Amino acid sequence: MSQLTSVVINDRAPTPVAHTFTPEGITNGVASLVESSGVPIGNNRITASLTKTKDNGRYKPSLRFTFPVVQNETINGVVRPAVVRTAYAEVTFTFDPSSSTVERRDVVGMVQNALSANLALFNDLLVKLEPVF
């Protein structure tokens, strides 16, 4: 079992920026980590959970990422931050109870590598929003 601790994840900027997500807590089996923006509604967030299906006993580990963009808006002379858009990403795996650690490791590794900037097919779909033809 992994302990909830801070994690540092680099982005893909030309000079990568390290983003530090610190533990916020665990509620109903869902662990939350946040990258503080100074404005709570603008905090980037990662949640991590593991569920087991009741019907066939499959394990479903899941990571969910939330990245809000905040801008100041002025209404009647009052300036306040507001979320103008939010990007979401979700990675959910489903593993049979009889799967091995090696099988799970390899599946996770292939998904990780599929998100490489060098793999144009998926990178252009996800980053450039270009359809596959």
Residue pairs with C-beta under 8 A, 6 or more apart in sequence:
4 23
4 25
4 26
4 31
4 33
5 23
6 20
6 21
6 22
6 23
6 33
7 20
7 21
7 33
7 46
8 18
8 19
8 20
8 21
9 18
9 19
9 21
10 16
10 17
10 18
10 19
11 17
11 19
12 117
19 35
19 44
20 35
21 33
21 34
21 35
21 44
21 45
21 46
22 33
22 34
22 35
22 36
23 31
23 32
23 33
24 32
24 33
24 34
24 45
25 31
25 32
26 32
29 49
29 50
29 51
30 47
30 48
30 49
31 47
31 48
31 49
32 45
32 46
32 47
33 45
33 46
33 47
33 48
34 43
34 44
34 45
34 46
35 43
35 44
35 45
36 43
37 43
37 44
37 70
39 70
39 81
41 68
41 70
41 81
41 82
41 83
42 68
42 69
42 70
42 81
42 83
43 68
44 65
44 66
44 67
44 68
45 65
45 66
46 63
46 64
46 65
46 66
47 62
47 63
47 64
48 61
48 62
48 63
49 61
49 62
50 59
50 60
50 61
50 62
51 59
51 60
51 62
52 58
52 59
52 60
53 60
57 97
58 94
58 95
58 96
58 97
59 94
59 95
59 97
60 92
60 93
60 94
60 95
61 92
61 93
61 95
62 90
62 91
62 92
62 93
63 90
63 91
63 92
64 88
64 89
64 90
64 91
65 87
65 88
65 89
65 90
66 86
66 87
66 88
67 86
67 87
67 88
67 89
68 83
68 85
68 86
69 83
69 84
69 85
69 86
69 87
70 81
70 82
70 83
70 84
71 81
71 82
71 84
72 79
72 80
72 81
72 82
73 79
73 80
73 81
73 82
91 111
93 104
93 107
93 108
93 111
95 103
95 104
95 107
113 119
114 122
115 122
115 123
115 126
116 123
117 123
117 127
121 132
124 130
125 131
125 132
